[in-house]
Every structure is written in C-alpha cells, then in structure tokens.
Amino acid sequence: MAKSKNARQTIILESTADTGYRYTTKKNKREHPARVEYKKYDPVVRKHVVFKETK
C-alpha cells in the first residue's frame, strides 16, 4: 500500500502534574515541527495544568 501524504499526526499530551493523565489529539507537523505544550484540564488534580507532547 502507498504511504499517505497527510501532514497531520496523532500525538499524546501528558500532564506535568505527575498524575499520568493523557489526552490524544492531532497536529500538523509542517506548521508545528517542535513538540507542543497546551494548558488543559487535569481531572485527577481538578486544575488546569500544562500538558506536554510525548513520543
């Protein structure tokens, strides 16, 4: 099968509060080649914390 030329890739965002909570989302690798960080809600600690992209 031919490889897709899709620029979007599924990534995992993991909480920096050491709870182990994760989000999955997609990003465009051409627009954001570096690892991304988002501030999202962590239901374990019930706060908004920084989530970093993991491999």
mmJSON file of the N, C-alpha and C atoms, coordinates in Angstrom:
{"data_MODEL":{"atom_site":{
"group_PDB":["ATOM","ATOM","ATOM","ATOM","ATOM","ATOM","ATOM","ATOM","ATOM","ATOM","ATOM","ATOM","ATOM","ATOM","ATOM","ATOM","ATOM","ATOM","ATOM","ATOM","ATOM","ATOM","ATOM","ATOM","ATOM","ATOM","ATOM","ATOM","ATOM","ATOM","ATOM","ATOM","ATOM","ATOM","ATOM","ATOM","ATOM","ATOM","ATOM","ATOM","ATOM","ATOM","ATOM","ATOM","ATOM","ATOM","ATOM","ATOM","ATOM","ATOM","ATOM","ATOM","ATOM","ATOM","ATOM","ATOM","ATOM","ATOM","ATOM","ATOM","ATOM","ATOM","ATOM","ATOM","ATOM","ATOM","ATOM","ATOM","ATOM","ATOM","ATOM","ATOM","ATOM","ATOM","ATOM","ATOM","ATOM","ATOM","ATOM","ATOM","ATOM","ATOM","ATOM","ATOM","ATOM","ATOM","ATOM","ATOM","ATOM","ATOM","ATOM","ATOM","ATOM","ATOM","ATOM","ATOM","ATOM","ATOM","ATOM","ATOM","ATOM","ATOM","ATOM","ATOM","ATOM","ATOM","ATOM","ATOM","ATOM","ATOM","ATOM","ATOM","ATOM","ATOM","ATOM","ATOM","ATOM","ATOM","ATOM","ATOM","ATOM","ATOM","ATOM","ATOM","ATOM","ATOM","ATOM","ATOM","ATOM","ATOM","ATOM","ATOM","ATOM","ATOM","ATOM","ATOM","ATOM","ATOM","ATOM","ATOM","ATOM","ATOM","ATOM","ATOM","ATOM","ATOM","ATOM","ATOM","ATOM","ATOM","ATOM","ATOM","ATOM","ATOM","ATOM","ATOM","ATOM","ATOM","ATOM","ATOM","ATOM","ATOM","ATOM","ATOM","ATOM"],
"id":[1,2,3,4,5,6,7,8,9,10,11,12,13,14,15,16,17,18,19,20,21,22,23,24,25,26,27,28,29,30,31,32,33,34,35,36,37,38,39,40,41,42,43,44,45,46,47,48,49,50,51,52,53,54,55,56,57,58,59,60,61,62,63,64,65,66,67,68,69,70,71,72,73,74,75,76,77,78,79,80,81,82,83,84,85,86,87,88,89,90,91,92,93,94,95,96,97,98,99,100,101,102,103,104,105,106,107,108,109,110,111,112,113,114,115,116,117,118,119,120,121,122,123,124,125,126,127,128,129,130,131,132,133,134,135,136,137,138,139,140,141,142,143,144,145,146,147,148,149,150,151,152,153,154,155,156,157,158,159,160,161,162,163,164,165],
"type_symbol":["N","C","C","N","C","C","N","C","C","N","C","C","N","C","C","N","C","C","N","C","C","N","C","C","N","C","C","N","C","C","N","C","C","N","C","C","N","C","C","N","C","C","N","C","C","N","C","C","N","C","C","N","C","C","N","C","C","N","C","C","N","C","C","N","C","C","N","C","C","N","C","C","N","C","C","N","C","C","N","C","C","N","C","C","N","C","C","N","C","C","N","C","C","N","C","C","N","C","C","N","C","C","N","C","C","N","C","C","N","C","C","N","C","C","N","C","C","N","C","C","N","C","C","N","C","C","N","C","C","N","C","C","N","C","C","N","C","C","N","C","C","N","C","C","N","C","C","N","C","C","N","C","C","N","C","C","N","C","C","N","C","C","N","C","C"],
"label_atom_id":["N","CA","C","N","CA","C","N","CA","C","N","CA","C","N","CA","C","N","CA","C","N","CA","C","N","CA","C","N","CA","C","N","CA","C","N","CA","C","N","CA","C","N","CA","C","N","CA","C","N","CA","C","N","CA","C","N","CA","C","N","CA","C","N","CA","C","N","CA","C","N","CA","C","N","CA","C","N","CA","C","N","CA","C","N","CA","C","N","CA","C","N","CA","C","N","CA","C","N","CA","C","N","CA","C","N","CA","C","N","CA","C","N","CA","C","N","CA","C","N","CA","C","N","CA","C","N","CA","C","N","CA","C","N","CA","C","N","CA","C","N","CA","C","N","CA","C","N","CA","C","N","CA","C","N","CA","C","N","CA","C","N","CA","C","N","CA","C","N","CA","C","N","CA","C","N","CA","C","N","CA","C","N","CA","C","N","CA","C","N","CA","C"],
"label_alt_id":[null,null,null,null,null,null,null,null,null,null,null,null,null,null,null,null,null,null,null,null,null,null,null,null,null,null,null,null,null,null,null,null,null,null,null,null,null,null,null,null,null,null,null,null,null,null,null,null,null,null,null,null,null,null,null,null,null,null,null,null,null,null,null,null,null,null,null,null,null,null,null,null,null,null,null,null,null,null,null,null,null,null,null,null,null,null,null,null,null,null,null,null,null,null,null,null,null,null,null,null,null,null,null,null,null,null,null,null,null,null,null,null,null,null,null,null,null,null,null,null,null,null,null,null,null,null,null,null,null,null,null,null,null,null,null,null,null,null,null,null,null,null,null,null,null,null,null,null,null,null,null,null,null,null,null,null,null,null,null,null,null,null,null,null,null],
"label_comp_id":["MET","MET","MET","ALA","ALA","ALA","LYS","LYS","LYS","SER","SER","SER","LYS","LYS","LYS","ASN","ASN","ASN","ALA","ALA","ALA","ARG","ARG","ARG","GLN","GLN","GLN","THR","THR","THR","ILE","ILE","ILE","ILE","ILE","ILE","LEU","LEU","LEU","GLU","GLU","GLU","SER","SER","SER","THR","THR","THR","ALA","ALA","ALA","ASP","ASP","ASP","THR","THR","THR","GLY","GLY","GLY","TYR","TYR","TYR","ARG","ARG","ARG","TYR","TYR","TYR","THR","THR","THR","THR","THR","THR","LYS","LYS","LYS","LYS","LYS","LYS","ASN","ASN","ASN","LYS","LYS","LYS","ARG","ARG","ARG","GLU","GLU","GLU","HIS","HIS","HIS","PRO","PRO","PRO","ALA","ALA","ALA","ARG","ARG","ARG","VAL","VAL","VAL","GLU","GLU","GLU","TYR","TYR","TYR","LYS","LYS","LYS","LYS","LYS","LYS","TYR","TYR","TYR","ASP","ASP","ASP","PRO","PRO","PRO","VAL","VAL","VAL","VAL","VAL","VAL","ARG","ARG","ARG","LYS","LYS","LYS","HIS","HIS","HIS","VAL","VAL","VAL","VAL","VAL","VAL","PHE","PHE","PHE","LYS","LYS","LYS","GLU","GLU","GLU","THR","THR","THR","LYS","LYS","LYS"],
"label_asym_id":["A","A","A","A","A","A","A","A","A","A","A","A","A","A","A","A","A","A","A","A","A","A","A","A","A","A","A","A","A","A","A","A","A","A","A","A","A","A","A","A","A","A","A","A","A","A","A","A","A","A","A","A","A","A","A","A","A","A","A","A","A","A","A","A","A","A","A","A","A","A","A","A","A","A","A","A","A","A","A","A","A","A","A","A","A","A","A","A","A","A","A","A","A","A","A","A","A","A","A","A","A","A","A","A","A","A","A","A","A","A","A","A","A","A","A","A","A","A","A","A","A","A","A","A","A","A","A","A","A","A","A","A","A","A","A","A","A","A","A","A","A","A","A","A","A","A","A","A","A","A","A","A","A","A","A","A","A","A","A","A","A","A","A","A","A"],
"label_entity_id":["1","1","1","1","1","1","1","1","1","1","1","1","1","1","1","1","1","1","1","1","1","1","1","1","1","1","1","1","1","1","1","1","1","1","1","1","1","1","1","1","1","1","1","1","1","1","1","1","1","1","1","1","1","1","1","1","1","1","1","1","1","1","1","1","1","1","1","1","1","1","1","1","1","1","1","1","1","1","1","1","1","1","1","1","1","1","1","1","1","1","1","1","1","1","1","1","1","1","1","1","1","1","1","1","1","1","1","1","1","1","1","1","1","1","1","1","1","1","1","1","1","1","1","1","1","1","1","1","1","1","1","1","1","1","1","1","1","1","1","1","1","1","1","1","1","1","1","1","1","1","1","1","1","1","1","1","1","1","1","1","1","1","1","1","1"],
"label_seq_id":[1,1,1,2,2,2,3,3,3,4,4,4,5,5,5,6,6,6,7,7,7,8,8,8,9,9,9,10,10,10,11,11,11,12,12,12,13,13,13,14,14,14,15,15,15,16,16,16,17,17,17,18,18,18,19,19,19,20,20,20,21,21,21,22,22,22,23,23,23,24,24,24,25,25,25,26,26,26,27,27,27,28,28,28,29,29,29,30,30,30,31,31,31,32,32,32,33,33,33,34,34,34,35,35,35,36,36,36,37,37,37,38,38,38,39,39,39,40,40,40,41,41,41,42,42,42,43,43,43,44,44,44,45,45,45,46,46,46,47,47,47,48,48,48,49,49,49,50,50,50,51,51,51,52,52,52,53,53,53,54,54,54,55,55,55],
"pdbx_PDB_ins_code":[null,null,null,null,null,null,null,null,null,null,null,null,null,null,null,null,null,null,null,null,null,null,null,null,null,null,null,null,null,null,null,null,null,null,null,null,null,null,null,null,null,null,null,null,null,null,null,null,null,null,null,null,null,null,null,null,null,null,null,null,null,null,null,null,null,null,null,null,null,null,null,null,null,null,null,null,null,null,null,null,null,null,null,null,null,null,null,null,null,null,null,null,null,null,null,null,null,null,null,null,null,null,null,null,null,null,null,null,null,null,null,null,null,null,null,null,null,null,null,null,null,null,null,null,null,null,null,null,null,null,null,null,null,null,null,null,null,null,null,null,null,null,null,null,null,null,null,null,null,null,null,null,null,null,null,null,null,null,null,null,null,null,null,null,null],
"Cartn_x":[0.832,0.0,0.872,0.378,1.103,0.973,2.027,2.031,1.251,0.46,-0.349,0.535,0.162,0.914,0.227,-0.421,-1.148,-0.166,-0.307,0.59,0.192,-1.009,-1.477,-1.001,-0.601,-0.119,-0.8,-1.17,-1.759,-0.661,-0.888,0.102,-0.561,0.261,-0.205,0.296,-0.613,-0.258,-0.348,0.747,0.778,0.902,0.211,0.171,1.533,1.876,3.115,2.906,1.677,1.382,1.662,2.306,2.672,1.481,0.348,-0.829,-0.963,-0.26,-0.361,-1.534,-2.28,-3.435,-2.95,-3.619,-3.212,-4.396,-4.119,-5.049,-4.43,-5.258,-4.773,-5.395,-4.598,-5.046,-4.219,-4.478,-3.71,-3.075,-1.916,-1.263,-0.706,-0.52,0.069,1.577,2.319,3.77,4.485,3.888,4.525,4.441,3.324,3.146,3.81,3.871,4.439,5.432,6.642,7.593,8.14,8.18,8.682,7.568,7.941,6.94,6.088,4.805,3.87,3.526,3.072,2.591,1.262,0.288,-1.02,-1.411,-2.159,-2.699,-4.113,-4.327,-5.605,-5.999,-7.23,-7.778,-7.333,-6.812,-6.451,-7.481,-8.357,-9.412,-8.911,-7.694,-7.156,-6.863,-6.216,-5.919,-6.964,-7.916,-9.003,-8.496,-7.488,-6.915,-6.495,-6.27,-5.663,-4.143,-3.478,-2.029,-1.481,-0.169,0.484,0.597,0.228,0.365,1.412,2.395,3.473,3.333,3.774,3.732,4.781,4.372,5.293,5.386,6.375,6.537,6.066],
"Cartn_y":[-1.191,0.0,1.248,2.284,3.543,4.283,4.987,5.757,7.054,7.407,8.614,9.857,10.9,12.146,13.156,12.66,13.51,14.196,15.51,16.255,16.115,15.636,15.517,14.222,14.333,13.175,13.146,11.948,11.796,11.878,12.706,12.871,12.616,12.381,12.177,13.333,13.948,15.021,14.457,14.562,14.016,15.148,14.989,16.01,16.17,17.421,17.69,17.638,17.344,17.252,15.849,14.996,13.629,12.784,12.963,12.154,11.007,11.089,10.065,10.256,11.347,11.607,12.059,11.576,11.879,12.276,13.134,13.475,13.02,12.659,12.416,13.463,13.955,14.966,14.84,15.685,15.686,17.044,17.045,18.306,18.224,19.375,19.475,19.59,18.595,18.585,19.666,20.128,21.187,22.529,22.787,24.064,24.079,22.916,22.821,21.66,21.84,20.725,20.377,21.346,21.088,20.51,20.026,19.492,20.627,20.36,21.396,21.244,22.34,22.36,23.104,22.537,23.167,23.158,24.167,24.206,23.648,22.487,21.799,21.357,20.878,20.473,19.052,18.867,17.547,17.173,16.202,15.86,15.181,14.654,13.997,15.034,16.13,17.195,18.304,18.215,19.175,20.603,20.751,22.052,22.062,23.245,23.38,23.354,22.46,22.324,22.233,22.317,22.227,20.758,20.476,19.135,19.224,18.299,18.298,17.084,17.276,16.197,15.148,13.869,12.756,11.952,11.126,10.269,8.871],
"Cartn_z":[0.0,0.0,0.0,-0.621,-0.675,0.65,1.003,2.24,2.051,3.052,2.983,3.077,2.35,2.395,3.301,4.327,5.253,6.204,6.395,7.265,8.734,8.998,10.37,11.002,12.281,13.016,14.379,14.846,16.17,17.21,18.239,19.31,20.654,21.675,23.042,23.893,24.64,25.566,26.979,27.741,29.096,30.107,31.23,32.272,32.932,33.279,34.007,35.506,35.957,37.383,37.923,37.122,37.515,37.933,37.25,37.53,36.545,35.411,34.395,33.457,33.617,32.757,31.391,30.329,28.963,28.097,27.129,26.066,24.748,23.78,22.425,21.514,20.582,19.651,18.377,17.408,16.168,15.963,15.306,14.979,13.577,12.971,11.647,11.824,11.35,11.542,10.75,9.663,8.871,9.591,10.268,10.958,12.327,13.004,14.349,14.407,13.88,13.87,15.255,16.17,17.518,18.387,19.569,20.491,21.039,21.209,21.632,23.11,23.697,25.074,25.09,25.783,25.92,27.383,27.795,29.143,29.082,29.716,29.65,31.056,31.172,32.458,32.809,34.026,34.541,35.604,35.33,36.286,37.555,37.544,38.737,39.82,39.453,40.418,40.383,39.455,39.28,39.087,38.214,37.888,36.415,35.894,34.574,34.765,34.056,34.123,32.701,32.569,31.273,30.871,29.644,29.072,27.977,28.002,27.019,26.101,24.878,23.887,24.227,24.145,24.353,23.077,22.965,21.783,22.082],
"occupancy":[1.0,1.0,1.0,1.0,1.0,1.0,1.0,1.0,1.0,1.0,1.0,1.0,1.0,1.0,1.0,1.0,1.0,1.0,1.0,1.0,1.0,1.0,1.0,1.0,1.0,1.0,1.0,1.0,1.0,1.0,1.0,1.0,1.0,1.0,1.0,1.0,1.0,1.0,1.0,1.0,1.0,1.0,1.0,1.0,1.0,1.0,1.0,1.0,1.0,1.0,1.0,1.0,1.0,1.0,1.0,1.0,1.0,1.0,1.0,1.0,1.0,1.0,1.0,1.0,1.0,1.0,1.0,1.0,1.0,1.0,1.0,1.0,1.0,1.0,1.0,1.0,1.0,1.0,1.0,1.0,1.0,1.0,1.0,1.0,1.0,1.0,1.0,1.0,1.0,1.0,1.0,1.0,1.0,1.0,1.0,1.0,1.0,1.0,1.0,1.0,1.0,1.0,1.0,1.0,1.0,1.0,1.0,1.0,1.0,1.0,1.0,1.0,1.0,1.0,1.0,1.0,1.0,1.0,1.0,1.0,1.0,1.0,1.0,1.0,1.0,1.0,1.0,1.0,1.0,1.0,1.0,1.0,1.0,1.0,1.0,1.0,1.0,1.0,1.0,1.0,1.0,1.0,1.0,1.0,1.0,1.0,1.0,1.0,1.0,1.0,1.0,1.0,1.0,1.0,1.0,1.0,1.0,1.0,1.0,1.0,1.0,1.0,1.0,1.0,1.0],
"B_iso_or_equiv":[0.0,0.0,0.0,0.0,0.0,0.0,0.0,0.0,0.0,0.0,0.0,0.0,0.0,0.0,0.0,0.0,0.0,0.0,0.0,0.0,0.0,0.0,0.0,0.0,0.0,0.0,0.0,0.0,0.0,0.0,0.0,0.0,0.0,0.0,0.0,0.0,0.0,0.0,0.0,0.0,0.0,0.0,0.0,0.0,0.0,0.0,0.0,0.0,0.0,0.0,0.0,0.0,0.0,0.0,0.0,0.0,0.0,0.0,0.0,0.0,0.0,0.0,0.0,0.0,0.0,0.0,0.0,0.0,0.0,0.0,0.0,0.0,0.0,0.0,0.0,0.0,0.0,0.0,0.0,0.0,0.0,0.0,0.0,0.0,0.0,0.0,0.0,0.0,0.0,0.0,0.0,0.0,0.0,0.0,0.0,0.0,0.0,0.0,0.0,0.0,0.0,0.0,0.0,0.0,0.0,0.0,0.0,0.0,0.0,0.0,0.0,0.0,0.0,0.0,0.0,0.0,0.0,0.0,0.0,0.0,0.0,0.0,0.0,0.0,0.0,0.0,0.0,0.0,0.0,0.0,0.0,0.0,0.0,0.0,0.0,0.0,0.0,0.0,0.0,0.0,0.0,0.0,0.0,0.0,0.0,0.0,0.0,0.0,0.0,0.0,0.0,0.0,0.0,0.0,0.0,0.0,0.0,0.0,0.0,0.0,0.0,0.0,0.0,0.0,0.0],
"pdbx_formal_charge":[null,null,null,null,null,null,null,null,null,null,null,null,null,null,null,null,null,null,null,null,null,null,null,null,null,null,null,null,null,null,null,null,null,null,null,null,null,null,null,null,null,null,null,null,null,null,null,null,null,null,null,null,null,null,null,null,null,null,null,null,null,null,null,null,null,null,null,null,null,null,null,null,null,null,null,null,null,null,null,null,null,null,null,null,null,null,null,null,null,null,null,null,null,null,null,null,null,null,null,null,null,null,null,null,null,null,null,null,null,null,null,null,null,null,null,null,null,null,null,null,null,null,null,null,null,null,null,null,null,null,null,null,null,null,null,null,null,null,null,null,null,null,null,null,null,null,null,null,null,null,null,null,null,null,null,null,null,null,null,null,null,null,null,null,null],
"auth_seq_id":[1,1,1,2,2,2,3,3,3,4,4,4,5,5,5,6,6,6,7,7,7,8,8,8,9,9,9,10,10,10,11,11,11,12,12,12,13,13,13,14,14,14,15,15,15,16,16,16,17,17,17,18,18,18,19,19,19,20,20,20,21,21,21,22,22,22,23,23,23,24,24,24,25,25,25,26,26,26,27,27,27,28,28,28,29,29,29,30,30,30,31,31,31,32,32,32,33,33,33,34,34,34,35,35,35,36,36,36,37,37,37,38,38,38,39,39,39,40,40,40,41,41,41,42,42,42,43,43,43,44,44,44,45,45,45,46,46,46,47,47,47,48,48,48,49,49,49,50,50,50,51,51,51,52,52,52,53,53,53,54,54,54,55,55,55],
"auth_comp_id":["MET","MET","MET","ALA","ALA","ALA","LYS","LYS","LYS","SER","SER","SER","LYS","LYS","LYS","ASN","ASN","ASN","ALA","ALA","ALA","ARG","ARG","ARG","GLN","GLN","GLN","THR","THR","THR","ILE","ILE","ILE","ILE","ILE","ILE","LEU","LEU","LEU","GLU","GLU","GLU","SER","SER","SER","THR","THR","THR","ALA","ALA","ALA","ASP","ASP","ASP","THR","THR","THR","GLY","GLY","GLY","TYR","TYR","TYR","ARG","ARG","ARG","TYR","TYR","TYR","THR","THR","THR","THR","THR","THR","LYS","LYS","LYS","LYS","LYS","LYS","ASN","ASN","ASN","LYS","LYS","LYS","ARG","ARG","ARG","GLU","GLU","GLU","HIS","HIS","HIS","PRO","PRO","PRO","ALA","ALA","ALA","ARG","ARG","ARG","VAL","VAL","VAL","GLU","GLU","GLU","TYR","TYR","TYR","LYS","LYS","LYS","LYS","LYS","LYS","TYR","TYR","TYR","ASP","ASP","ASP","PRO","PRO","PRO","VAL","VAL","VAL","VAL","VAL","VAL","ARG","ARG","ARG","LYS","LYS","LYS","HIS","HIS","HIS","VAL","VAL","VAL","VAL","VAL","VAL","PHE","PHE","PHE","LYS","LYS","LYS","GLU","GLU","GLU","THR","THR","THR","LYS","LYS","LYS"],
"auth_asym_id":["A","A","A","A","A","A","A","A","A","A","A","A","A","A","A","A","A","A","A","A","A","A","A","A","A","A","A","A","A","A","A","A","A","A","A","A","A","A","A","A","A","A","A","A","A","A","A","A","A","A","A","A","A","A","A","A","A","A","A","A","A","A","A","A","A","A","A","A","A","A","A","A","A","A","A","A","A","A","A","A","A","A","A","A","A","A","A","A","A","A","A","A","A","A","A","A","A","A","A","A","A","A","A","A","A","A","A","A","A","A","A","A","A","A","A","A","A","A","A","A","A","A","A","A","A","A","A","A","A","A","A","A","A","A","A","A","A","A","A","A","A","A","A","A","A","A","A","A","A","A","A","A","A","A","A","A","A","A","A","A","A","A","A","A","A"],
"auth_atom_id":["N","CA","C","N","CA","C","N","CA","C","N","CA","C","N","CA","C","N","CA","C","N","CA","C","N","CA","C","N","CA","C","N","CA","C","N","CA","C","N","CA","C","N","CA","C","N","CA","C","N","CA","C","N","CA","C","N","CA","C","N","CA","C","N","CA","C","N","CA","C","N","CA","C","N","CA","C","N","CA","C","N","CA","C","N","CA","C","N","CA","C","N","CA","C","N","CA","C","N","CA","C","N","CA","C","N","CA","C","N","CA","C","N","CA","C","N","CA","C","N","CA","C","N","CA","C","N","CA","C","N","CA","C","N","CA","C","N","CA","C","N","CA","C","N","CA","C","N","CA","C","N","CA","C","N","CA","C","N","CA","C","N","CA","C","N","CA","C","N","CA","C","N","CA","C","N","CA","C","N","CA","C","N","CA","C","N","CA","C","N","CA","C"],
"pdbx_PDB_model_num":[1,1,1,1,1,1,1,1,1,1,1,1,1,1,1,1,1,1,1,1,1,1,1,1,1,1,1,1,1,1,1,1,1,1,1,1,1,1,1,1,1,1,1,1,1,1,1,1,1,1,1,1,1,1,1,1,1,1,1,1,1,1,1,1,1,1,1,1,1,1,1,1,1,1,1,1,1,1,1,1,1,1,1,1,1,1,1,1,1,1,1,1,1,1,1,1,1,1,1,1,1,1,1,1,1,1,1,1,1,1,1,1,1,1,1,1,1,1,1,1,1,1,1,1,1,1,1,1,1,1,1,1,1,1,1,1,1,1,1,1,1,1,1,1,1,1,1,1,1,1,1,1,1,1,1,1,1,1,1,1,1,1,1,1,1]
}}}
